[in-house]
Structure formats: C-alpha cells, structure tokens
Amino acid sequence: MTLLLEPAALPDFFTAFFSAAMVILAGAGYALLYAWGEIKSDRRFRIGAALSYAVLAAATAALSKALHLQGHWLWLAALMLGGYLLAPLAVWRLCVGTHALEHVTQSNPEEEGESP
C-alpha cells in the first residue's frame, strides 16, 4: 500500500490553522462554561457551554474538510467530539464525588483518629 501525500493548498492551510485554533478555544470554553454553570447553578453559562460546543463541532467539521479527512480519520474526529462532550461532565461528577467525601470526613473528626 502506497501513501501519496499531496501538499495542502494555501487556503486549506489557513483554514486548517484557524479551525485547529478554534477547536482548542471552543473546547476550553465549553469546559469552563459548563463548570462555571454548575458552580453558580446558572442556566446562562450552560447555554454558553452548549454554544461553545456547537462552535467546536463546526470547527471540527471545517478542520476535517480542510485536511481532506476520509474513512477512519472521520470516525476519529467524531470520537474526539464525543470525548469533548462527555469529559467535562465526567470530570465534574468526579470532583463533586471527591469533595463530598472530604466534607464528610471533615465533619466527623473522630473517624480520622482524633479524639476529643
């Protein structure tokens, strides 16, 4: 099997560059807005997180098109989008669970070996 690589056209290069930057920024924005929405219990931040995710999906589609991705590479891009969607939710649940356990042990000092 021979792999032939064609040089990217200049417009595709710029599209790929800016799309990749938008993937990073929109992914970070999604995670930050989701977390802030959970901390503040404010629906506006969650809506902002959803909009950031939409920008992430659009940037991923533009990047895939600019790089002429095909076959399993498109599946990999879709898998990345799924990971970006689920990771902040999983990290949030992990943090809440971890810190809830801290609050339980801090409220019961006898369990830590301290006696009054």
DSSP file (Angstrom, degrees, kcal/mol; ACC not computed):
  #  RESIDUE AA STRUCTURE BP1 BP2  ACC     N-H-->O    O-->H-N    N-H-->O    O-->H-N    TCO  KAPPA ALPHA  PHI   PSI    X-CA   Y-CA   Z-CA
    1    1 A M              0   0    0      0, 0.0     2,-0.5     0, 0.0     0, 0.0   0.000 360.0 360.0 360.0 125.6    0.0    0.0    0.0
    2    2 A T        -     0   0    0      2,-0.0     2,-0.6     0, 0.0     0, 0.0  -0.867 360.0-150.9-106.3 133.1    1.5    3.3   -1.1
    3    3 A L        -     0   0    0     -2,-0.5     2,-0.6     2,-0.0     0, 0.0  -0.904  10.0-167.1-103.7 121.3    0.6    6.5    0.6
    4    4 A L        -     0   0    0     -2,-0.6     2,-0.5     2,-0.0    -2,-0.0  -0.935   4.5-160.2-108.4 125.5    0.7    9.6   -1.5
    5    5 A L        -     0   0    0     -2,-0.6    -2,-0.0     3,-0.0     3,-0.0  -0.909   2.7-155.6-107.6 127.3    0.6   12.9    0.3
    6    6 A E        -     0   0    0     -2,-0.5     2,-0.1     1,-0.0     3,-0.1  -0.811  27.5-108.5 -97.9 140.3   -0.4   16.0   -1.6
    7    7 A P        -     0   0    0      0, 0.0     2,-0.2     0, 0.0    -1,-0.0  -0.398  40.3-107.9 -64.5 144.8    0.7   19.4   -0.4
    8    8 A A        -     0   0    0      1,-0.1     2,-0.1    -2,-0.1    59,-0.1  -0.489  30.5-114.7 -74.7 140.4   -2.1   21.4    1.1
    9    9 A A     >  -     0   0    0     -2,-0.2     4,-2.4     1,-0.1     5,-0.2  -0.411  30.0-110.6 -68.7 152.7   -3.3   24.4   -0.9
   10   10 A L  H  > S+     0   0    0      1,-0.2     4,-2.2     2,-0.2     5,-0.2   0.889 117.6  49.7 -57.7 -44.4   -2.7   27.7    0.8
   11   11 A P  H  > S+     0   0    0      0, 0.0     4,-2.3     0, 0.0    -1,-0.2   0.901 111.8  49.8 -62.1 -37.5   -6.4   28.4    1.5
   12   12 A D  H  > S+     0   0    0      2,-0.2     4,-2.8     1,-0.2    -2,-0.2   0.879 108.4  53.9 -66.1 -36.6   -6.7   24.9    3.0
   13   13 A F  H  X S+     0   0    0     -4,-2.4     4,-2.6     2,-0.2    -1,-0.2   0.939 111.2  44.1 -62.4 -47.1   -3.7   25.5    5.2
   14   14 A F  H  X S+     0   0    0     -4,-2.2     4,-2.6     2,-0.2     5,-0.3   0.897 113.9  50.6 -66.2 -39.4   -5.1   28.7    6.6
   15   15 A T  H  X S+     0   0    0     -4,-2.3     4,-2.4    -5,-0.2     5,-0.2   0.924 112.3  47.4 -62.0 -43.9   -8.5   27.1    7.2
   16   16 A A  H  X S+     0   0    0     -4,-2.8     4,-2.5     2,-0.2    -2,-0.2   0.908 112.0  50.6 -63.8 -42.2   -6.8   24.2    8.9
   17   17 A F  H  X S+     0   0    0     -4,-2.6     4,-1.9     1,-0.2    -2,-0.2   0.951 116.0  39.4 -61.6 -51.0   -4.7   26.5   11.1
   18   18 A F  H  X S+     0   0    0     -4,-2.6     4,-2.1     1,-0.2    -1,-0.2   0.843 115.1  53.1 -71.8 -32.6   -7.7   28.6   12.2
   19   19 A S  H  X S+     0   0    0     -4,-2.4     4,-2.2    -5,-0.3    -1,-0.2   0.911 108.6  50.1 -66.7 -41.4  -10.0   25.7   12.6
   20   20 A A  H  X S+     0   0    0     -4,-2.5     4,-1.8     2,-0.2    -2,-0.2   0.900 110.6  49.9 -63.3 -40.0   -7.5   23.9   14.8
   21   21 A A  H  X S+     0   0    0     -4,-1.9     4,-2.5     1,-0.2    -1,-0.2   0.905 110.3  50.4 -63.9 -40.6   -7.2   27.0   17.0
   22   22 A M  H  X S+     0   0    0     -4,-2.1     4,-3.0     1,-0.2     5,-0.4   0.850 105.3  57.1 -67.2 -33.7  -11.0   27.2   17.2
   23   23 A V  H  X S+     0   0    0     -4,-2.2     4,-2.0     2,-0.2    -1,-0.2   0.937 111.1  43.5 -60.0 -45.4  -11.1   23.6   18.3
   24   24 A I  H  X S+     0   0    0     -4,-1.8     4,-2.2     2,-0.2    -2,-0.2   0.947 118.4  42.6 -65.6 -49.1   -8.8   24.4   21.2
   25   25 A L  H  X S+     0   0    0     -4,-2.5     4,-2.6     1,-0.2    -2,-0.2   0.909 116.6  46.5 -67.5 -42.7  -10.5   27.6   22.2
   26   26 A A  H  X S+     0   0    0     -4,-3.0     4,-2.6     2,-0.2    -1,-0.2   0.884 112.0  51.8 -69.0 -36.8  -14.1   26.3   21.8
   27   27 A G  H  X S+     0   0    0     -4,-2.0     4,-2.1    -5,-0.4    -2,-0.2   0.917 113.0  44.7 -63.8 -42.8  -13.2   23.1   23.7
   28   28 A A  H  X S+     0   0    0     -4,-2.2     4,-2.7     2,-0.2     5,-0.2   0.909 113.2  51.3 -66.6 -41.7  -11.7   25.1   26.6
   29   29 A G  H  X S+     0   0    0     -4,-2.6     4,-2.8     2,-0.2     5,-0.3   0.899 108.9  51.2 -61.6 -41.0  -14.7   27.5   26.5
   30   30 A Y  H  X S+     0   0    0     -4,-2.6     4,-2.3     2,-0.2     5,-0.2   0.945 112.9  44.6 -60.9 -48.7  -17.1   24.6   26.7
   31   31 A A  H  X S+     0   0    0     -4,-2.1     4,-2.3     2,-0.2    -2,-0.2   0.921 116.6  45.7 -64.2 -43.8  -15.4   23.0   29.7
   32   32 A L  H  X S+     0   0    0     -4,-2.7     4,-2.7     2,-0.2     5,-0.2   0.926 114.8  46.0 -67.2 -44.7  -15.0   26.3   31.5
   33   33 A L  H  X S+     0   0    0     -4,-2.8     4,-2.3    -5,-0.2    16,-0.2   0.877 112.7  51.2 -67.2 -36.2  -18.6   27.5   30.9
   34   34 A Y  H  X S+     0   0    0     -4,-2.3     4,-1.9    -5,-0.3    -2,-0.2   0.953 113.2  44.6 -63.6 -48.3  -20.0   24.1   31.9
   35   35 A A  H  X S+     0   0    0     -4,-2.3     4,-2.6     1,-0.2    -2,-0.2   0.917 114.2  48.9 -62.9 -43.3  -18.1   24.1   35.1
   36   36 A W  H  X S+     0   0    0     -4,-2.7     4,-2.7     1,-0.2     6,-0.2   0.881 109.5  53.2 -65.7 -37.0  -19.0   27.7   35.9
   37   37 A G  H  X>S+     0   0    0     -4,-2.3     5,-1.3    -5,-0.2     4,-0.9   0.872 111.2  46.1 -63.9 -36.7  -22.6   26.9   35.2
   38   38 A E  H  <5S+     0   0    0     -4,-1.9    -2,-0.2     2,-0.2    -1,-0.2   0.893 113.8  48.3 -71.9 -40.1  -22.5   24.0   37.6
   39   39 A I  H  <5S+     0   0    0     -4,-2.6    -2,-0.2     1,-0.2    -3,-0.2   0.942 123.0  32.2 -64.7 -47.2  -20.8   26.1   40.3
   40   40 A K  H  <5S-     0   0    0     -4,-2.7    -1,-0.2    -5,-0.2    -2,-0.2   0.535  99.4-132.3 -87.9  -7.2  -23.1   29.0   40.0
   41   41 A S  T  <5 +     0   0    0     -4,-0.9     2,-0.5     1,-0.2    -3,-0.2   0.910  55.6 149.7  51.9  45.4  -26.2   27.0   39.1
   42   42 A D    >>< -     0   0    0     -5,-1.3     4,-1.1    -6,-0.2     3,-0.6  -0.939  44.5-155.6-115.4 122.0  -26.8   29.4   36.3
   43   43 A R  H 3> S+     0   0    0     -2,-0.5     4,-2.3     1,-0.2     5,-0.2   0.790  89.9  67.9 -66.9 -28.2  -28.5   28.3   33.2
   44   44 A R  H 3> S+     0   0    0      1,-0.2     4,-2.2     2,-0.2    -1,-0.2   0.880  99.7  49.4 -61.7 -37.8  -26.9   31.1   31.1
   45   45 A F  H <> S+     0   0    0     -3,-0.6     4,-2.2     2,-0.2    -1,-0.2   0.880 109.4  51.9 -68.3 -36.7  -23.5   29.6   31.5
   46   46 A R  H  X S+     0   0    0     -4,-1.1     4,-2.1     2,-0.2    -2,-0.2   0.874 109.1  50.1 -67.0 -36.3  -24.8   26.1   30.5
   47   47 A I  H  X S+     0   0    0     -4,-2.3     4,-2.3     2,-0.2    -2,-0.2   0.907 110.1  51.0 -66.2 -40.8  -26.3   27.7   27.3
   48   48 A G  H  X S+     0   0    0     -4,-2.2     4,-2.4     1,-0.2    -2,-0.2   0.877 108.2  52.7 -61.0 -37.8  -23.0   29.3   26.7
   49   49 A A  H  X S+     0   0    0     -4,-2.2     4,-2.1     2,-0.2    -2,-0.2   0.905 108.4  49.9 -64.6 -40.9  -21.3   25.9   27.1
   50   50 A A  H  X S+     0   0    0     -4,-2.1     4,-2.0     2,-0.2    -2,-0.2   0.898 110.9  49.4 -64.7 -39.8  -23.8   24.4   24.5
   51   51 A L  H  X S+     0   0    0     -4,-2.3     4,-2.1     2,-0.2    -2,-0.2   0.891 109.6  51.9 -66.1 -38.6  -22.9   27.3   22.1
   52   52 A S  H  X S+     0   0    0     -4,-2.4     4,-2.3     1,-0.2    -2,-0.2   0.884 108.5  51.2 -63.1 -37.8  -19.2   26.7   22.6
   53   53 A Y  H  X S+     0   0    0     -4,-2.1     4,-2.6     2,-0.2    -1,-0.2   0.885 107.4  52.9 -67.8 -36.5  -19.8   23.0   21.9
   54   54 A A  H  X S+     0   0    0     -4,-2.0     4,-2.4     2,-0.2    -2,-0.2   0.902 109.7  48.5 -63.4 -40.1  -21.6   23.9   18.6
   55   55 A V  H  X S+     0   0    0     -4,-2.1     4,-2.8     2,-0.2    -2,-0.2   0.900 110.2  52.6 -64.2 -40.1  -18.6   26.1   17.7
   56   56 A L  H  X S+     0   0    0     -4,-2.3     4,-2.3     2,-0.2    -2,-0.2   0.921 109.8  47.7 -60.0 -45.2  -16.3   23.2   18.5
   57   57 A A  H  X S+     0   0    0     -4,-2.6     4,-2.2     2,-0.2    -2,-0.2   0.910 113.3  47.8 -64.2 -42.2  -18.4   20.8   16.2
   58   58 A A  H  X S+     0   0    0     -4,-2.4     4,-2.5     2,-0.2    -2,-0.2   0.908 112.3  49.1 -65.5 -41.3  -18.3   23.4   13.4
   59   59 A A  H  X S+     0   0    0     -4,-2.8     4,-2.5     2,-0.2    -2,-0.2   0.876 110.5  51.2 -66.0 -37.0  -14.6   23.9   13.8
   60   60 A T  H  X S+     0   0    0     -4,-2.3     4,-2.6     2,-0.2    -1,-0.2   0.902 110.5  48.8 -66.1 -40.4  -14.0   20.2   13.8
   61   61 A A  H  X S+     0   0    0     -4,-2.2     4,-2.2     2,-0.2    -2,-0.2   0.921 112.7  47.8 -64.1 -43.4  -16.1   19.8   10.6
   62   62 A A  H  X S+     0   0    0     -4,-2.5     4,-2.7     2,-0.2    -2,-0.2   0.898 112.6  49.2 -64.2 -39.9  -14.1   22.7    8.9
   63   63 A L  H  X S+     0   0    0     -4,-2.5     4,-2.2     2,-0.2    -2,-0.2   0.915 110.5  50.3 -64.9 -43.1  -10.8   21.1   10.0
   64   64 A S  H  <>S+     0   0    0     -4,-2.6     5,-2.6     1,-0.2     4,-0.3   0.893 113.8  45.4 -62.2 -39.7  -11.9   17.7    8.7
   65   65 A K  H ><5S+     0   0    0     -4,-2.2     3,-1.0     3,-0.2    -2,-0.2   0.916 112.3  50.4 -70.3 -42.7  -12.8   19.3    5.4
   66   66 A A  H 3<5S+     0   0    0     -4,-2.7    -2,-0.2     1,-0.3    -1,-0.2   0.847 114.7  44.0 -64.9 -33.7   -9.7   21.4    5.1
   67   67 A L  T 3<5S-     0   0    0     -4,-2.2    -1,-0.3    -5,-0.2    -2,-0.2   0.432 108.3-126.3 -90.7   0.9   -7.5   18.4    5.8
   68   68 A H  T < 5 -     0   0    0     -3,-1.0    -3,-0.2    -4,-0.3     2,-0.1   0.905  38.7-172.3  55.4  46.4   -9.5   16.2    3.4
   69   69 A L      < +     0   0    0     -5,-2.6     2,-0.3    -6,-0.2    -1,-0.2  -0.456   7.1 174.8 -72.1 141.6  -10.0   13.6    6.1
   70   70 A Q    >   -     0   0    0     -2,-0.1     3,-1.8     4,-0.0     4,-0.2  -0.941  40.4  -7.8-141.1 161.5  -11.7   10.3    5.0
   71   71 A G  T >> S+     0   0    0     -2,-0.3     4,-1.3     1,-0.3     3,-1.0  -0.222 127.8   6.3  60.0-128.3  -12.6    6.9    6.4
   72   72 A H  H 3> S+     0   0    0      1,-0.3     4,-2.0     2,-0.2    -1,-0.3   0.729 124.7  65.6 -66.4 -21.0  -11.3    6.1    9.8
   73   73 A W  H <> S+     0   0    0     -3,-1.8     4,-1.9     2,-0.2    -1,-0.3   0.857 100.4  50.7 -68.5 -33.7  -10.0    9.6   10.3
   74   74 A L  H <> S+     0   0    0     -3,-1.0     4,-2.2     2,-0.2    -1,-0.2   0.892 109.4  50.9 -67.9 -38.4  -13.6   11.0   10.2
   75   75 A W  H  X S+     0   0    0     -4,-1.3     4,-2.5     1,-0.2    -2,-0.2   0.886 108.3  52.7 -63.9 -37.5  -14.6    8.4   12.8
   76   76 A L  H  X S+     0   0    0     -4,-2.0     4,-2.2     2,-0.2    -1,-0.2   0.896 108.2  50.1 -65.0 -39.2  -11.6    9.6   14.9
   77   77 A A  H  X S+     0   0    0     -4,-1.9     4,-2.1     2,-0.2    -2,-0.2   0.907 111.8  48.5 -64.4 -40.9  -12.8   13.2   14.6
   78   78 A A  H  X S+     0   0    0     -4,-2.2     4,-2.1     2,-0.2    -2,-0.2   0.889 110.0  51.8 -65.5 -38.7  -16.3   12.1   15.7
   79   79 A L  H  X S+     0   0    0     -4,-2.5     4,-2.2     2,-0.2    -2,-0.2   0.884 107.8  52.8 -64.2 -38.3  -14.9   10.2   18.6
   80   80 A M  H  X S+     0   0    0     -4,-2.2     4,-2.7     2,-0.2    -2,-0.2   0.910 107.4  51.3 -62.4 -42.7  -13.0   13.3   19.6
   81   81 A L  H  X S+     0   0    0     -4,-2.1     4,-1.9     1,-0.2    -2,-0.2   0.904 109.5  50.3 -62.0 -40.3  -16.2   15.3   19.6
   82   82 A G  H  X S+     0   0    0     -4,-2.1     4,-2.2     2,-0.2     5,-0.2   0.900 110.4  50.1 -63.4 -40.3  -17.9   12.6   21.8
   83   83 A G  H  X S+     0   0    0     -4,-2.2     4,-2.7     1,-0.2    -2,-0.2   0.910 109.7  50.0 -64.1 -42.6  -14.9   12.8   24.2
   84   84 A Y  H  < S+     0   0    0     -4,-2.7    -1,-0.2     1,-0.2    -2,-0.2   0.846 111.9  50.3 -63.7 -33.2  -15.2   16.6   24.4
   85   85 A L  H  < S+     0   0    0     -4,-1.9     4,-0.5    -5,-0.2    -2,-0.2   0.923 120.4  31.9 -70.2 -43.7  -18.9   16.3   25.1
   86   86 A L  H  X S+     0   0    0     -4,-2.2     4,-2.4     1,-0.1     5,-0.2   0.754 102.3  74.4 -90.0 -26.1  -18.6   13.8   27.9
   87   87 A A  H  X S+     0   0    0     -4,-2.7     4,-2.9     1,-0.2     5,-0.3   0.919  96.2  47.6 -60.4 -48.5  -15.3   14.6   29.5
   88   88 A P  H  > S+     0   0    0      0, 0.0     4,-2.3     0, 0.0    -1,-0.2   0.885 112.9  50.6 -61.5 -35.4  -16.4   17.8   31.4
   89   89 A L  H  > S+     0   0    0     -4,-0.5     4,-2.2     2,-0.2    -2,-0.2   0.927 113.3  44.9 -64.9 -43.9  -19.5   16.0   32.7
   90   90 A A  H  X S+     0   0    0     -4,-2.4     4,-2.3     2,-0.2    -1,-0.2   0.904 113.4  49.6 -67.2 -41.6  -17.4   13.1   33.9
   91   91 A V  H  X S+     0   0    0     -4,-2.9     4,-2.6    -5,-0.2    -1,-0.2   0.903 110.1  51.8 -64.3 -40.3  -14.8   15.4   35.5
   92   92 A W  H  X S+     0   0    0     -4,-2.3     4,-2.6    -5,-0.3     5,-0.2   0.937 110.5  47.4 -61.5 -46.3  -17.5   17.4   37.2
   93   93 A R  H  X S+     0   0    0     -4,-2.2     4,-2.5     1,-0.2    -1,-0.2   0.891 112.1  50.9 -62.8 -38.9  -19.0   14.3   38.7
   94   94 A L  H  X S+     0   0    0     -4,-2.3     4,-2.5     2,-0.2    -1,-0.2   0.923 111.8  46.8 -63.8 -44.5  -15.6   13.1   39.8
   95   95 A C  H  X S+     0   0    0     -4,-2.6     4,-2.7     2,-0.2     5,-0.3   0.917 112.9  48.7 -64.7 -43.6  -14.8   16.4   41.5
   96   96 A V  H  X S+     0   0    0     -4,-2.6     4,-2.0     1,-0.2    -2,-0.2   0.927 113.7  47.1 -62.6 -44.4  -18.2   16.6   43.2
   97   97 A G  H  X S+     0   0    0     -4,-2.5     4,-1.5    -5,-0.2    -2,-0.2   0.899 113.7  47.9 -64.2 -40.8  -17.8   13.0   44.5
   98   98 A T  H  X S+     0   0    0     -4,-2.5     4,-1.5     1,-0.2    -2,-0.2   0.931 115.3  43.2 -66.1 -46.4  -14.3   13.6   45.7
   99   99 A H  H  X S+     0   0    0     -4,-2.7     4,-2.0     1,-0.2    -1,-0.2   0.784 108.3  58.7 -75.5 -25.6  -15.1   16.8   47.5
  100  100 A A  H  X S+     0   0    0     -4,-2.0     4,-1.6    -5,-0.3    -1,-0.2   0.892 105.8  50.7 -65.7 -38.0  -18.3   15.4   49.0
  101  101 A L  H  X S+     0   0    0     -4,-1.5     4,-2.0     1,-0.2    -2,-0.2   0.877 107.6  53.5 -65.9 -37.7  -16.2   12.7   50.6
  102  102 A E  H  X S+     0   0    0     -4,-1.5     4,-2.2     1,-0.2    -2,-0.2   0.913 107.5  50.6 -61.5 -42.9  -13.8   15.4   52.0
  103  103 A H  H  X S+     0   0    0     -4,-2.0     4,-1.5     1,-0.2    -1,-0.2   0.847 108.5  52.3 -66.2 -34.0  -16.8   17.2   53.6
  104  104 A V  H  X S+     0   0    0     -4,-1.6     4,-0.7     2,-0.2    -1,-0.2   0.926 112.4  44.1 -67.8 -43.8  -18.0   14.0   55.3
  105  105 A T  H  < S+     0   0    0     -4,-2.0     3,-0.2     1,-0.2    -2,-0.2   0.824 112.3  53.1 -72.9 -29.8  -14.6   13.3   56.8
  106  106 A Q  H  < S+     0   0    0     -4,-2.2    -1,-0.2     1,-0.2    -2,-0.2   0.819 107.2  51.5 -72.7 -29.4  -14.1   16.9   57.9
  107  107 A S  H  < S+     0   0    0     -4,-1.5    -1,-0.2     1,-0.2    -2,-0.2   0.664 111.4  49.7 -81.1 -14.3  -17.4   16.9   59.7
  108  108 A N    ><  +     0   0    0     -4,-0.7     3,-1.2    -3,-0.2     4,-0.4  -0.727  62.9 169.8-121.0  79.9  -16.6   13.7   61.6
  109  109 A P  G > >S+     0   0    0      0, 0.0     5,-1.4     0, 0.0     3,-1.0   0.741  71.9  69.0 -66.5 -21.7  -13.1   14.2   63.1
  110  110 A E  G > 5S+     0   0    0      1,-0.3     3,-1.4     2,-0.2    -5,-0.0   0.833  92.0  60.4 -64.6 -29.4  -13.3   11.1   65.3
  111  111 A E  G < 5S+     0   0    0     -3,-1.2    -1,-0.3     1,-0.3    -5,-0.1   0.727  97.9  58.7 -70.8 -19.7  -13.1    9.0   62.1
  112  112 A E  G < 5S-     0   0    0     -3,-1.0    -1,-0.3    -4,-0.4    -2,-0.2   0.377 125.8 -97.3 -89.8   5.0   -9.7   10.5   61.3
  113  113 A G  T < 5S+     0   0    0     -3,-1.4     2,-0.4     1,-0.3    -3,-0.2   0.444  83.7 130.0  96.7   0.3   -8.2    9.2   64.6
  114  114 A E      < -     0   0    0     -5,-1.4    -1,-0.3     2,-0.0    -2,-0.2  -0.743  40.5-160.1 -88.7 132.8   -8.6   12.4   66.6
  115  115 A S              0   0    0     -2,-0.4    -5,-0.0    -3,-0.1    -4,-0.0  -0.901 360.0 360.0-112.4 144.4  -10.3   12.1   69.9
  116  116 A P              0   0    0      0, 0.0    -1,-0.1     0, 0.0    -2,-0.0   0.492 360.0 360.0 -69.8 360.0  -11.9   15.0   71.8
